[in-house]
């Protein structure tokens, strides 16, 4: 994959990228409102956060074409904080989490995402696709004095019909023309049709009124004390971890789709700065959003223009266009998100589950399920742990020795594999000092010494042969391995 030039990041296909950004903005609005309601804050906070984070990461980030905004994964984290301490502590938490993200980028730790195995990536994508689809089911409910109940009768029929028409347009239009994003045509077309036909269906305005002013500088009104830090730091740390994980995983996915290479550390730094600015201007925290990124990419958005357009359009919606935007049927947006969920899910993973190693299949299923029922951070960490344990187990079993018996009561063990914490037991079982010959040579030309457990294993082996009255020496120990042993103070009979 090649790294895009400055020209590639901004100027190709300007009209197409502007339209892609407009389409993405339509999809961002209901998600940001919903996430704000989940966090129990004013929906305008979600929209302001989306505008700031989307625009700044698009302009200054390291991954053109990727969309960031006020994300649900981060909204869930801070519900308890808002309930217990209020909105001002939330803003302070957003600022602190941004600073932590900036530190992550400055330390150039974005490359750690390479440690995430491919099965974990597949599970992450599948889990988020299911979450996107499940989140749309909430729009099939209506509020009543007895609580939220499922739609039924005519309202349900109209909702389902509009969702189906929206999905049909998104699927069919690309076969007719690719001049305009199909999702944009579907949203506008269904919106106009529902207004002309006076269809009794829920609109974006039924979720919340989005009219507002320009965001103003509003520093968090919290005491500058250690008590405040003790309250907000745990939430800020969790927000930073979740935000960075979702951003870097979406970053990798965007790299694969566009066949270009972004700059993860720059993206982390830009995400941190945008969260700091969002918190100081009264907005929610955010990170990359895989659903909106997929909408942008499928609509032809490849440059910074698409993301910047999406962010700026959200601000224009709030300032000037709220009467029109609030008339958009929720069914149109639900239909688009259903298509996004379908296109995001890695359907090929279902076909290969029986073909890949069982351990990799377990990782895919586990990460998918954990993502759906808990959260992304837990799912990814569990997936990495499972993959790491599997890697260690497989390599522990691969250590072996070829035995060569020589004249004059001598024997050579030619070792193969990696000696580390998981393979030391198997390593010791290769030798039988009590019944071995008098002169034993250990040939280490094909052996890699990995950690302190390997050093202890060497010491233990030497001691076992000493007690058995045998002579043990080592040959062909690499210079790296010799330095490792010398640094640990281990003295071996090396030839």
C-alpha positions as CSV (number, residue, x, y, z in Angstrom):
1,X,0.0,0.0,0.0
2,X,1.2,3.5,-0.8
3,X,1.1,6.6,1.3
4,X,-1.1,9.3,-0.2
5,X,0.5,12.6,-1.1
6,X,-0.9,16.0,0.0
7,X,-2.6,16.4,-3.4
8,X,-4.2,12.9,-3.1
9,X,-5.5,13.8,0.4
10,X,-7.4,16.9,-0.7
11,X,-8.0,17.5,-4.4
12,X,-9.1,14.4,-6.3
13,X,-12.8,14.3,-7.2
14,X,-13.9,17.3,-5.2
15,X,-17.6,17.1,-6.1
16,X,-17.8,13.4,-5.3
17,X,-16.1,13.9,-1.9
18,X,-18.4,16.9,-1.0
19,X,-21.5,14.7,-1.8
20,X,-20.0,11.8,0.2
21,X,-19.5,14.2,3.2
22,X,-23.0,15.5,2.9
23,X,-24.4,11.9,2.9
24,X,-22.2,11.1,5.9
25,X,-23.5,14.2,7.8
26,X,-27.1,13.0,7.4
27,X,-26.1,9.7,9.0
28,X,-24.1,11.3,11.7
29,X,-26.9,13.4,13.1
30,X,-29.2,10.7,14.5
31,X,-26.3,8.7,15.8
32,X,-24.9,11.7,17.7
33,X,-28.3,12.6,19.1
34,X,-28.9,9.0,20.2
35,X,-25.5,8.8,21.9
36,X,-26.1,12.1,23.7
37,X,-29.4,10.8,25.0
38,X,-27.6,7.6,26.2
39,X,-25.1,9.8,28.0
40,X,-28.0,11.8,29.4
41,X,-26.8,15.2,28.1
42,X,-28.2,17.8,25.8
43,X,-28.3,16.5,22.2
44,X,-26.5,19.7,21.0
45,X,-23.5,18.5,23.0
46,X,-23.4,15.4,20.7
47,X,-23.7,17.5,17.6
48,X,-21.1,20.1,18.7
49,X,-18.7,17.2,19.5
50,X,-19.4,15.6,16.1
51,X,-18.7,18.9,14.3
52,X,-15.5,19.6,16.1
53,X,-14.1,16.1,16.1
54,X,-15.1,15.2,12.6
55,X,-13.8,18.4,11.1
56,X,-10.5,18.5,13.0
57,X,-9.6,14.9,12.5
58,X,-10.4,15.1,8.8
59,X,-8.2,18.2,8.4
60,X,-5.3,17.3,10.6
61,X,-5.5,13.5,11.1
62,X,-3.5,10.7,9.6
63,X,-6.3,8.8,7.7
64,X,-8.2,10.7,4.9
65,X,-11.6,9.2,4.4
66,X,-12.1,8.0,7.9
67,X,-15.0,9.7,9.9
68,X,-14.8,10.5,13.6
69,X,-17.5,11.9,15.8
70,X,-19.4,11.6,19.1
71,X,-19.3,7.8,19.4
72,X,-21.6,5.5,21.4
73,X,-18.8,3.4,22.7
74,X,-17.5,6.4,24.6
75,X,-20.9,7.7,25.6
76,X,-21.7,4.5,27.5
77,X,-18.5,4.9,29.5
78,X,-19.5,8.2,31.1
79,X,-23.2,7.7,31.9
80,X,-22.5,7.0,35.6
81,X,-20.2,10.1,35.8
82,X,-22.9,12.4,34.4
83,X,-25.6,11.0,36.7
84,X,-23.4,11.3,39.8
85,X,-21.4,14.5,39.2
86,X,-23.0,16.4,36.3
87,X,-22.1,17.7,32.8
88,X,-19.2,19.9,33.9
89,X,-17.3,16.9,35.1
90,X,-18.0,15.2,31.8
91,X,-16.4,18.1,29.9
92,X,-13.4,17.9,32.2
93,X,-13.2,14.2,31.5
94,X,-13.4,14.8,27.7
95,X,-10.5,17.3,27.9
96,X,-8.3,14.9,30.0
97,X,-9.0,11.9,27.8
98,X,-8.0,14.1,24.8
99,X,-4.7,14.8,26.6
100,X,-4.1,11.1,27.2
101,X,-4.8,10.4,23.5
102,X,-2.3,13.2,22.5
103,X,0.3,11.5,24.8
104,X,-0.3,8.2,23.1
105,X,0.3,9.8,19.7
106,X,3.4,11.8,20.8
107,X,4.9,8.6,22.2
108,X,4.3,7.1,18.8
109,X,2.4,4.1,20.2
110,X,0.0,3.9,17.3
111,X,2.1,1.2,15.8
112,X,1.0,-1.1,18.6
113,X,-2.2,-1.7,16.6
114,X,0.0,-4.1,14.5
115,X,-0.1,-6.4,17.5
116,X,-3.9,-7.0,16.9
117,X,-4.2,-10.3,15.0
118,X,-6.4,-10.5,11.9
119,X,-9.0,-12.8,13.6
120,X,-9.5,-10.1,16.2
121,X,-10.1,-7.5,13.4
122,X,-12.7,-9.8,11.9
123,X,-14.5,-10.2,15.2
124,X,-14.3,-6.5,15.8
125,X,-15.9,-5.7,12.4
126,X,-18.6,-8.4,12.8
127,X,-19.4,-7.3,16.4
128,X,-19.8,-3.7,15.4
129,X,-21.9,-4.6,12.4
130,X,-24.3,-6.4,14.7
131,X,-24.4,-3.5,17.1
132,X,-25.2,-1.1,14.3
133,X,-28.1,-3.2,13.2
134,X,-29.4,-3.8,16.7
135,X,-29.2,-0.1,17.5
136,X,-31.7,0.6,14.6
137,X,-34.3,-1.5,16.3
138,X,-34.8,1.2,18.9
139,X,-36.4,3.3,16.1
140,X,-39.2,0.7,15.8
141,X,-40.4,1.7,19.3
142,X,-42.5,4.6,20.4
143,X,-42.8,6.3,23.8
144,X,-46.0,5.8,25.8
145,X,-47.0,6.6,29.4
146,X,-46.3,2.9,30.1
147,X,-42.8,3.1,28.5
148,X,-41.4,2.3,25.1
149,X,-43.4,-0.2,23.1
150,X,-42.9,-1.7,19.7
151,X,-44.7,-0.1,16.8
152,X,-47.7,-2.0,15.4
153,X,-50.4,-1.6,12.8
154,X,-50.2,1.2,10.3
155,X,-47.2,3.0,11.9
156,X,-45.2,-0.2,11.7
157,X,-46.2,-0.9,8.1
158,X,-45.2,2.6,7.0
159,X,-41.9,2.4,8.9
160,X,-41.1,-1.0,7.3
161,X,-42.1,0.1,3.8
162,X,-39.9,3.2,4.0
163,X,-37.0,1.2,5.3
164,X,-37.4,-1.3,2.5
165,X,-37.6,1.5,-0.2
166,X,-34.5,3.1,1.2
167,X,-32.5,-0.1,1.2
168,X,-33.8,-0.9,-2.4
169,X,-32.6,2.5,-3.6
170,X,-29.1,2.1,-2.0
171,X,-28.7,-1.4,-3.6
172,X,-30.2,-0.7,-7.0
173,X,-29.0,2.9,-7.8
174,X,-25.3,2.0,-8.3
175,X,-26.3,-0.3,-11.1
176,X,-27.9,2.7,-12.9
177,X,-25.5,5.5,-12.1
178,X,-22.6,6.2,-9.8
179,X,-22.8,10.0,-10.3
180,X,-24.3,10.5,-6.8
181,X,-24.0,8.6,-3.6
182,X,-27.0,6.2,-3.4
183,X,-27.5,6.8,0.3
184,X,-27.9,10.5,-0.3
185,X,-30.5,9.9,-3.0
186,X,-32.3,7.4,-0.7
187,X,-32.4,9.8,2.2
188,X,-33.5,12.9,0.2
189,X,-35.9,10.9,-2.0
190,X,-37.7,9.1,0.9
191,X,-37.8,12.4,2.8
192,X,-39.4,14.3,0.0
193,X,-41.8,11.5,-0.7
194,X,-43.0,11.2,2.9
195,X,-43.6,15.0,3.0
196,X,-45.5,15.1,-0.2
197,X,-47.6,12.1,0.7
198,X,-48.0,13.3,4.3
199,X,-47.0,9.9,5.7
200,X,-47.5,9.6,9.5
201,X,-44.0,8.5,10.3
202,X,-41.4,9.5,12.9
203,X,-38.8,12.1,11.9
204,X,-35.5,13.2,13.1
205,X,-37.3,16.1,14.9
206,X,-39.1,13.5,17.1
207,X,-35.8,12.5,18.6
208,X,-34.7,16.1,19.5
209,X,-34.7,19.6,18.2
210,X,-31.3,20.4,16.8
211,X,-31.5,24.2,16.4
212,X,-28.7,26.0,18.2
213,X,-26.0,28.6,18.0
214,X,-22.3,28.5,17.3
215,X,-20.4,26.6,20.0
216,X,-18.6,29.0,22.4
217,X,-15.5,28.6,24.5
218,X,-16.7,27.1,27.8
219,X,-14.0,25.8,30.1
220,X,-15.2,23.1,32.4
221,X,-16.5,24.6,35.7
222,X,-14.9,22.1,38.1
223,X,-12.5,22.7,41.1
224,X,-8.9,22.3,40.1
225,X,-8.0,19.9,42.8
226,X,-6.8,16.3,43.4
227,X,-10.3,15.3,44.3
228,X,-11.5,16.3,40.9
229,X,-8.7,14.4,39.3
230,X,-9.5,11.3,41.3
231,X,-13.1,11.5,40.0
232,X,-12.4,12.1,36.3
233,X,-9.2,10.3,35.7
234,X,-10.6,6.7,35.7
235,X,-13.3,7.7,33.2
236,X,-10.9,9.7,31.1
237,X,-8.5,6.7,31.0
238,X,-11.3,4.4,29.9
239,X,-12.6,6.8,27.3
240,X,-9.0,7.2,25.9
241,X,-8.5,3.4,25.7
242,X,-11.9,2.8,24.1
243,X,-11.5,5.7,21.7
244,X,-8.0,4.8,20.6
245,X,-8.9,1.1,20.1
246,X,-11.9,1.9,18.0
247,X,-10.0,4.5,16.0
248,X,-7.0,2.4,15.3
249,X,-9.1,-0.7,14.3
250,X,-11.2,1.4,12.0
251,X,-8.0,3.0,10.8
252,X,-6.7,-0.5,9.8
253,X,-10.0,-1.3,8.1
254,X,-9.9,1.9,6.1
255,X,-6.3,1.2,5.0
256,X,-7.4,-2.2,3.7
257,X,-10.5,-0.8,1.8
258,X,-8.7,2.1,0.2
259,X,-5.4,0.3,-0.4
260,X,-3.5,3.2,1.0
261,X,-1.4,3.7,4.1
262,X,-2.3,6.2,6.8
263,X,-0.3,7.6,9.7
264,X,-1.7,6.1,13.0
265,X,0.4,8.3,15.3
266,X,-0.8,11.5,13.6
267,X,-4.4,10.2,13.8
268,X,-4.0,9.6,17.6
269,X,-2.6,13.1,18.1
270,X,-5.3,14.8,16.0
271,X,-8.0,12.8,17.8
272,X,-6.6,13.9,21.2
273,X,-6.5,17.6,20.1
274,X,-10.1,17.4,18.8
275,X,-11.3,15.9,22.0
276,X,-9.6,18.6,24.1
277,X,-11.2,21.3,21.8
278,X,-14.6,19.6,22.0
279,X,-14.5,19.5,25.8
280,X,-13.6,23.2,26.0
281,X,-16.4,24.1,23.6
282,X,-19.1,22.1,25.4
283,X,-19.0,19.0,23.2
284,X,-19.0,15.3,23.9
285,X,-15.9,13.1,23.4
286,X,-15.6,11.0,20.4
287,X,-13.5,8.7,18.2
288,X,-13.7,7.0,14.8
289,X,-17.1,5.7,13.8
290,X,-17.0,2.6,11.7
291,X,-20.6,2.9,10.4
292,X,-20.2,6.5,9.2
293,X,-16.8,5.7,7.8
294,X,-18.3,2.9,5.7
295,X,-21.0,5.3,4.5
296,X,-18.4,7.8,3.5
297,X,-16.2,5.2,1.7
298,X,-19.1,3.6,-0.1
299,X,-20.3,7.0,-1.2
300,X,-16.9,7.7,-2.8
301,X,-15.3,9.7,0.1
302,X,-11.6,9.2,-0.1
303,X,-10.1,12.6,0.8
304,X,-10.0,15.0,3.7
305,X,-12.7,17.0,1.9
306,X,-15.3,14.4,2.6
307,X,-14.7,14.4,6.4
308,X,-14.4,18.1,6.6
309,X,-17.6,18.5,4.7
310,X,-19.4,16.2,7.0
311,X,-18.3,18.1,10.1
312,X,-19.1,21.5,8.7
313,X,-22.5,20.4,7.4
314,X,-23.4,19.3,11.0
315,X,-22.7,22.8,12.2
316,X,-24.8,24.2,9.3
317,X,-27.6,21.9,10.3
318,X,-27.6,23.3,13.8
319,X,-27.3,26.9,12.8
320,X,-29.5,27.2,9.7
321,X,-31.0,24.0,8.4
322,X,-32.6,22.4,11.4
323,X,-36.3,22.9,10.1
324,X,-35.4,20.9,7.0
325,X,-33.2,18.3,8.7
326,X,-35.8,17.6,11.4
327,X,-38.3,16.5,8.7
328,X,-36.1,13.6,7.5
329,X,-37.9,10.3,8.3
330,X,-36.0,8.1,10.7
331,X,-37.0,5.2,8.4
332,X,-34.6,6.5,5.7
333,X,-31.7,6.7,8.1
334,X,-32.5,3.3,9.5
335,X,-32.6,1.8,6.1
336,X,-29.1,3.3,5.3
337,X,-27.7,2.0,8.5
338,X,-29.1,-1.5,7.9
339,X,-27.2,-1.5,4.6
340,X,-24.1,-0.3,6.3
341,X,-24.4,-3.1,8.8
342,X,-24.9,-5.7,6.1
343,X,-21.9,-4.4,4.1
344,X,-19.7,-4.1,7.2
345,X,-20.2,-7.6,8.4
346,X,-17.4,-9.9,7.1
347,X,-19.7,-12.6,5.6
348,X,-16.7,-14.4,4.3
349,X,-15.7,-15.2,7.8
350,X,-18.7,-17.5,8.1
351,X,-17.5,-19.6,5.2
352,X,-13.9,-19.9,6.5
353,X,-14.8,-20.7,10.2
354,X,-14.5,-24.4,9.5
355,X,-11.4,-24.0,7.4
356,X,-9.2,-21.8,9.6
357,X,-7.5,-23.3,12.7
358,X,-9.9,-23.8,15.5
359,X,-8.1,-21.3,17.7
360,X,-8.5,-18.6,15.1
361,X,-12.2,-19.5,14.7
362,X,-12.6,-19.2,18.5
363,X,-11.0,-15.8,18.5
364,X,-13.4,-14.5,15.7
365,X,-16.5,-15.8,17.5
366,X,-15.3,-14.7,21.0
367,X,-14.5,-11.1,19.9
368,X,-17.8,-10.8,18.0
369,X,-19.9,-12.0,21.0
370,X,-18.0,-10.0,23.6
371,X,-18.2,-6.8,21.4
372,X,-22.0,-7.2,21.2
373,X,-22.6,-8.0,24.9
374,X,-19.9,-5.9,26.7
375,X,-17.8,-3.4,24.9
376,X,-15.1,-3.0,22.3
377,X,-12.1,-2.6,24.7
378,X,-12.9,-5.8,26.6
379,X,-13.5,-7.7,23.4
380,X,-10.2,-6.7,21.7
381,X,-8.2,-7.3,24.9
382,X,-9.8,-10.8,25.3
383,X,-9.1,-11.6,21.6
384,X,-5.5,-10.5,21.9
385,X,-5.0,-12.6,25.1
386,X,-6.6,-15.7,23.5
387,X,-4.4,-15.3,20.3
388,X,-1.3,-14.7,22.4
389,X,-1.9,-17.8,24.5
390,X,-2.5,-19.8,21.4
391,X,0.7,-18.5,19.9
392,X,2.6,-19.4,23.0
393,X,1.1,-22.8,23.2
394,X,2.0,-23.6,19.6
395,X,5.5,-22.4,19.9
396,X,6.1,-24.2,23.2
397,X,5.3,-27.5,21.5
398,X,7.7,-26.8,18.6
399,X,10.9,-27.0,20.7
400,X,12.8,-30.2,19.9
401,X,16.3,-31.7,19.8
402,X,18.1,-33.9,17.2
403,X,20.4,-36.3,19.1
404,X,23.7,-37.3,17.6
405,X,25.8,-40.0,19.4
406,X,29.5,-39.7,18.9
407,X,32.4,-42.0,19.7
408,X,34.0,-42.1,23.2
409,X,30.9,-41.8,25.2
410,X,29.8,-38.4,23.8
411,X,26.5,-37.1,22.7
412,X,25.3,-33.9,20.9
413,X,21.8,-32.3,21.2
414,X,21.0,-30.1,18.3
415,X,18.2,-27.8,19.6
416,X,15.5,-26.2,17.4
417,X,12.8,-23.7,18.3
418,X,12.3,-20.8,20.8
419,X,13.1,-21.2,24.5
420,X,10.8,-19.0,26.5
421,X,8.4,-19.2,29.5
422,X,6.0,-21.6,27.9
423,X,8.5,-24.0,26.4
424,X,10.9,-24.4,29.4
425,X,9.1,-27.5,30.7
426,X,9.3,-29.2,27.3
427,X,13.0,-28.1,27.1
428,X,13.9,-29.9,30.3
429,X,12.1,-33.0,29.2
430,X,14.5,-33.3,26.2
431,X,17.4,-34.2,28.6
432,X,17.9,-37.1,31.1
433,X,21.1,-36.3,33.0
434,X,20.9,-39.3,35.3
435,X,21.0,-41.8,32.4
436,X,22.9,-39.6,29.9
437,X,26.4,-40.2,28.6
438,X,29.4,-38.5,30.3
439,X,30.2,-35.8,27.8
440,X,27.1,-33.9,26.5
441,X,27.2,-31.1,24.0
442,X,24.3,-28.7,23.4
443,X,24.3,-27.2,19.9
444,X,22.4,-23.9,20.0
445,X,22.8,-22.8,16.4
446,X,19.0,-23.2,15.7
447,X,17.8,-22.1,19.2
448,X,16.4,-18.7,20.1
449,X,16.6,-17.5,23.7
450,X,13.6,-15.2,24.3
451,X,13.2,-14.2,28.0
452,X,14.4,-14.6,31.6
453,X,12.6,-18.0,31.9
454,X,14.9,-19.3,29.2
455,X,18.0,-18.1,31.2
456,X,16.7,-19.9,34.3
457,X,16.1,-23.0,32.2
458,X,19.8,-23.0,31.1
459,X,20.9,-22.6,34.8
460,X,18.6,-25.4,35.8
461,X,19.9,-27.7,33.1
462,X,23.6,-27.0,34.0
463,X,22.8,-27.7,37.7
464,X,21.0,-31.0,36.8
465,X,24.1,-32.3,34.9
466,X,26.5,-31.1,37.6
467,X,24.6,-33.1,40.2
468,X,24.6,-36.1,38.0
469,X,28.4,-35.9,37.5
470,X,28.2,-35.3,33.8
471,X,30.1,-32.7,31.7
472,X,27.9,-30.3,29.8
473,X,29.0,-27.7,27.3
474,X,27.3,-25.4,24.8
475,X,28.3,-24.6,21.2
476,X,27.2,-22.2,18.5
477,X,25.5,-19.9,20.9
478,X,24.7,-16.7,19.0
479,X,26.3,-13.5,20.1
480,X,22.9,-12.1,21.0
481,X,22.1,-15.1,23.3
482,X,25.6,-14.9,24.8
483,X,25.1,-11.2,25.7
484,X,21.7,-12.0,27.2
485,X,23.2,-14.7,29.4
486,X,26.2,-12.6,30.4
487,X,23.9,-9.7,31.3
488,X,22.0,-12.0,33.6
489,X,25.3,-13.3,35.2
490,X,24.9,-16.8,33.9
491,X,28.2,-18.6,33.1
492,X,28.1,-21.5,30.8
493,X,30.8,-23.7,29.3
494,X,30.6,-22.2,25.8
495,X,32.8,-23.4,22.9
